[in-house]
Amino acid sequence: MSVTKETILNELARITIPEGNIVDLNMVKALVIDQGNVSFVLEVPPEKGKRMEPVRESAVRILEQLPGVERVSVVMTAHSEKASKPAEKGPPPDLKLGGHPRQETNLTNLEGVRKIVAVASGKGGVGKSTVSLNLAVSLVKLGYKVGLLDADIHGPSLPIMTGMSSKPYSPDGKTIIPLEVFGIKVMSIGFLLPKEEAVIWRGPMLMGALQQMMQQVKWGQLDIILVDLPPGTGDVQLTLCQRFPLTGAIIVCTPQDLALADARRAITMFQKLNSPILGIVENMSYYLCPKCNNKDFVFGRNGARQEARKLGVPFLGEIPLEMSIRKGGDDGKPIALNPGETADVFALIGELII
């Protein structure tokens, strides 16, 4: 017997807090039902925080008793544009932005992180940040604890793509508490700088910033951190591979020959640094017409799949070129949040990586 979305929502509507039930209060987000596996995000007011944990536990218990439900995953998040300001929680993080890397090897804040995975590309404009965020959302929906670090110092995109305008805070002026959105712990230098300010730094400063964001952020217990790298094969990539226990890298490219040539260089770099390639993701594989669902292979067909076979690395999946992906990135609502064919592709990529 298969369970329906309507049945799930009716059961969740039985759970009430003083303001009303959690369904009518629009706290249930990104509900997904897949072969008996039920997952959703419980978005609660920031001021309630961990006091809502009994509500999350109650939702899990109620849904687990339903016929046809095999597994329940509920992630609680307190995403709000009116989140408390850093000054109300502690002094601002003392990043000393632009500092050179230090020789210290203290990885205390990464001890609870099981895997560190880089999301890389040989060139810019291939949708690496889009893949990173939607993949993080998909992994959360699969029941994993996920962190996402925007390591593209010159072009941070995570603040816009998540819709977050808050700043991280620090309890002691050194350790940084990351923001949380869609059940993901997130960090970006874009959260710390004025919106329109350009980052004009040389290589050593970029290396120092990556080191600080990796080591000073209190990541807590996570199954995986996805590191959204800048394009190319430069200082930030070298620092990540040489200073941190990198599990492997995902390469994002598009089907055309130029992008594939640059992706090849990125793969070679990681291999030379003894970092495994977990696979290639082909973004913008085809244009999906919103009116007739026709697939038009604008940039060529099967380029990344053939390249993966040639290089002997896994091919993870094809992401279409469609309006809803672009709109979701601009609006701070990644497409993987809601059920659909493209969300299913990201979920499959997440399962393959795990």
Secondary structure, 3 states (H helix, E strand, C coil): CCCCHHHHHHHHCCCEECCEECCCCCCEEEEEEECCEEEEEEECCCCCHHHHHHHHHHHHHHHHCCCCCCEEEEEEECCCCCCCCHHHHCCCCCCCCCCCCCCCCCCHHHCCEEEEEEEECCCCCCCHHHHHHHHHHHHHHCCCCEEEEECCCCCCCHHHHHCCCCCCECCCCCCEECEEECCEEEEEHHHCCCCCCCCCCCHHHHHHHHHHHHHCECCCCEEEEEEECCCCCCHHHHHHHHHCCCCEEEEEECCCHHHHHHHHHHHHHHHHCCCCEEEEEEEEEEEECCCCCCEECCCCCCHHHHHHHHHCCCEEEEEEECHHHHHHHHHCCCHHHCCCHHHHHHHHHHHHHC
